[in-house]
Amino acid sequence: MQKKVLVTGASGFIGRHVVRAAVRKPAVRIRLIHRSSEAPTDTAFERVRADLTDPASLRGLCEGIDAVVHCASAVGTDEPTLRAVNEEGTRALLDEAMRQGVRRIVYVSTAAVYGRGPFRDAEPADLAPAPASATSRTRAAAERHVLAAGGTVLRPHLVYGTGDRWVIPGLAGLVRLLGAKVACGSVHSAVDVGALAEVAVAAALQERDLPPVFHVNHPRPVPVAALIDLVSGQLGLPERESLSLSRARELADGSPPALHHLEMLGTDHWFGSERVWRDLGCAAGPSPLDGLAAHLAWYGPLLRAAR
């Protein structure tokens, strides 16, 4: 039986992969949102002009839709924009979905809603959101709207793969700034963006009831030291003694992005993620280090430019 799925944020990093995963399902038709005043000429998908910050533009958006995969989000420090997109935009989208009787809503959120760790093999039932940034606070608010509507929330931690401009490029920027590796014994959960996309589509097409929240990461966390080794090798840094975290903080003083990365990477962020793969019948993808190696065609030019 054919199903029609609306994907928001389809031009973003994760959304693009969700569209690719959905289009591989023969019984799925896809509707996308575009915001430009001129409709795209690509007719591979049904496209509807709408803007999450304009509730009136969402009227009719979900007509005939069976499931929504909501990937759109704003990040940054502009709180009015963050609230308008993440919180109020999600609420307006859900109001329209409820009016049209949409059966399934899946929201691709983030484990950042938990705030700073340490977290070790933590399950959703073990944790309560404690967002520490404006982005995370508004995304946690979006989650509350989704959960109140009976939807499913997916919380990945580090999402890597083709299109990533934050996780590995951010780590590369940190290592380049410091000019050396950082002695770090923490572990972090990570997931290949393609595996995350497959889960999002599988959840959207699922007929039976699902838990309200899933952690979506590879079951085995990755040591941060191994990530730093990989990035340092790609950057061609000379071998030298690793910096302690305290010394790295001193050198990064004055660079808020670098300090943010250090504070996160220096603490365990390991989220138990076995259940999602079992419940939805999806493959967890490669282990993070193997998965990153498979995306070097994407990361290689970015890291070479960072030299």
N, C-alpha and C positions, 0 to 999 in steps of 0.2 A: 504494500500500500504506500502510495507516494505521500511524502511529508514536506511541508514548506517551512523553512527555517530562516528567520531574520538574524543577521549578524550585524552588530554595531561595532564601530572601530575597525572596520575591515581594511583600512589603509594603514593601520598600525602594525607594530612588530608581531604581536601575538595574533591579532585579528587576521592578518594575511594568511597565516598558517592555518587558522581555523577554517577559512574559506577553502583552502587547498584540501584540507581533510574532508570537508563536507562535500566538495564537488566529486570526490572519489566514490561517494555513496550513490549507487545508481537510482535509488528511489527518493532522492532528496533534491528539492528545488530551493534555490537560495535567493533571498532578497537582501539587498545592501542599501545602506543610507549613504547619500552624498550630500555635501553642503554647498557646493559651488552653484552659482547662478546658471551655469551652462551645464546641461546634462552630459555625462561622458558618452563617447561614441561607442565604447565597448559594450556589446549587447550580450555577452556571455551570461550575465546575471540580470535579474530584474533589479532595477535601481530606483529608489524613491528619494526625492529631495526632502530633507528634514534636518533639524538642528535640535540637539538635546536641550539647549538653553532657550528654545522657543516652543513652549508646550503646544501652541496652536498648530505648529508645523507637523506635530506628531499625529494629528487626527487622521485616522484611516491607515496609519503605518502598519498596524498589526492585523489588518483585515485579511482573513484567510490563512493566517500564520498558525502553525502548530507549536512551534518552539522558538524561543529567543535565546541567542547566545550573546551576552552583553560583554563586549571587550573594550568598549570606549571608556577612557578615563583621562583626566587631566593630572599632570604632576607639576610640582614647582612650589613657589612660595606666595603666589597671588591668591589670597584666600577667597575673594569674591568669585574669581574664575573657578577655583576648585569647588566651591559650594555650588555654583551654578551648573557645572557639568556633572560632578560626581554625586552630589547629594540630591539637589533639586531636579537635575536632568534624569537621574535614575528613577526618582519618584514619578515624574511625569511619564516616562516610558512605561513604567509598571501600571500606572493608571490606565493608559491606553491598552496595554496588553490585557488587563483584567476586563476592560469594557468589551474587548473582542473575544474573550473566552480562551485566551492562549493557555494551552495545557501545561507547558513546561518552560521554566525560566532558569537559565544557567548564567551565573555572574562570575567572570574571571577576575578574582580579587588578588590579594597578596598577603603573605604571612607577615608583612610589615605592620599589619594592624595589631600585632601582639606587642609592638614596641621592642625594646632592647632585651636580649637574653640575659643569662644563659638558658638555652632550651636543649634538652637531650632526649631524643626519641619521644618527643611530646606528641600526644594525640589531641585532636580538636577538643575532646571532652575534658582534657586536662588544663586547658588554657582559656583565659578570657581576654578579649581585646583590650589593649592598653596603648592606643596609638600615641606616638610621641612627636609627630609632625603634622602640619596642616593637611598634606596629601593623605596621610594615613587616617587622620580623623575623618575626612570627608569620604574616604573609601569605606571606612567602618560604618559610617552613616548609610552609605549606599547598601552595604550588606544588610543592615537592619531592615531596610525597605524590602529587599529581596526575600529575606527570611520570613517577614510578616506576610508576604504574598505566597508563601509556600514554595519558594524557589530553592535552588541549590547553589551554594557558594564554593568555589574552588580557590584554595589558597596555596599557590606555589611560593617558593622562596627565591632562589637565584634561577632565573630563566635565561638560558644561553642558546645560541644558534644563529643561523643566518638572519641578519637584520638587527641583532643585538648591538646597541650602541651605549649600553650602560654597564653591564656586569664586567665583561672582560676588558673593554676599553677603559672603564673606570679604574680597574685594578692596574692596568698598564700605565695609566696616568700617574697613579700613586707611586708605583715602583720607579718610574722614570724621574719623578720629582725627588724621591729619596736617593736615587742612584745606587741602591743596594736592596738586597732581599731583607725581609723582616722576619725575625724569629717568632713564629706564631704556631701554637699547638692546637688551635681550635679546629672544629669540623663544621661544615655547612651543608645543608641540603641543596640540591640543584636538580634541574630537569631540562631535558632537551625540549625546545619549543615545539617540535613536531609531535612528541609524545603528549605534551600538554594539550595541544590542539585536538589530538585524537580523543582524549578524555572528554574535552568540552563537547565535541560532537556526539560521542557515545552517551553522555549524560542527557543531551538534548533529545536524543531519539529513544531513550529508555522508557519502557511502558510501566514498569513497576515503581513503587515508592523508593526514594533514595534518602540517605541521611542528609540532614540540612547542610553539613559542611564536610568537605574532603580536603586533606592535605594532598597536594599533587607534586611529588618529588620522587627522584629515584630512591629506592629503599635504602641504598648505601650512601651515607654522606661522604663528602670529599674533604680531605685534609686541606686546609688553607695553604699550608706549606707547599703542597704539590701544585696548587694553582699558581702560587708565586713563582715556583721553579719553571713552570711552563711559560708563563709570561716573560720572565727574565731571560729565558733562552731565546724566545722570539725577538726580544729587544736587543739581544747581543750584549747584555751587561757583562762586564768583566767579573770574574770570581773575586769576591772579597768577603770579609766577615759579615754575617748578618747583623742587622740592627736589632736592638731590643725594642719592644713596643714603646717603652717610655722614651727612648732616644728618637724613635720614629715620630712620636707625637711632638717632640721639641722641634724637629726639622720641618714638620708639617704645619707648625703654628703659623697662622695667617692665611691658611688655605682651608676654608670650611669644607669643601668637597673631600679633600684628602683626609681631614680629621674625621669626617663622617664615615668614610670607608674604613679607616683604622679602627674606630670604635666598634663598628659592626663586625669586621673580620677578626678582631681580637677576642670575640666571645662566641661560644658554641651556639649555632642556630640549626639544630637538627630536629626535624619534624617527622614524626612517624607517618609513613605514607604507604604502608603495605595494602591497606584495605581498598583504596580506590582502584588499583589495578585488578584486584580480585573481583570486586563487585561489578565493575564495568567491562571486564573481559578484555582489557587493553594491555599491550606490552609496555613495560616501564622504560623501554629505550635503553641505550647503552649506558654503562657507568659514566659518570661525568667526565672523567679524564679521556676515556675513549671517544665519548661524544664530542668533546671539544676538538680533538684531533680531526674528526670528520668534518669540522666546519672551518678548517684552516684556509680554505679558499676564500671565505668571507673575512676571517680575522687577520690573515696574513697581511694584506695591504694596509689595514687599519694600524696594525702593530708596527709595520715597517715605517709608516708615516709618523708614528709616535717616537721613533728613534731620534 
